[in-house]
Amino acid sequence: MNENTDMRGFVSMYEACLLHSRADRALRLLVSRQLEQFNVTMMEWLLLGATQGGPKEGMTMSAAASALDVTLPQVTALTASLTKLKLLKQKISRQDRRSRRLITTSAGKKLLAEIEGAVNTAMQEWVADIPPGQLQTYMQTLKLLANRKDDKEL
């Protein structure tokens, strides 16, 4: 760790982990409260969003699992739930019937837009007193940390 990344000048590692946990819980609670009105879970919403933002031909189940950082069986369960609600459909490959691509339906896209509006409004109110530059730096840092892979698998 060099002087630019030495966190001892800011807070202890205990405090950093505690702050992260508290912020994560607060954010999840804020989003979960918004999702309740749409009758979808956080993971269902994330899968719908990942699928819509994925390749035009649809997202493979393994790519979805990787994007959400969950197991394939978890994606399978989420897919079953969202397919039943007609928010997601599975396109089966002609070459390999075991291969499925996930595609957000028009109803799923409509729901995503509604959720995005509700969550965005709630989020703007929640962070209204934080300077935009600090939020931008925070989001850039989160992106870097989320995409970082440790040499030792956790």
Order of alpha helices (4+ residues) and beta strands (2+ residues): alpha-alpha-beta-alpha-alpha-beta-beta-alpha-alpha
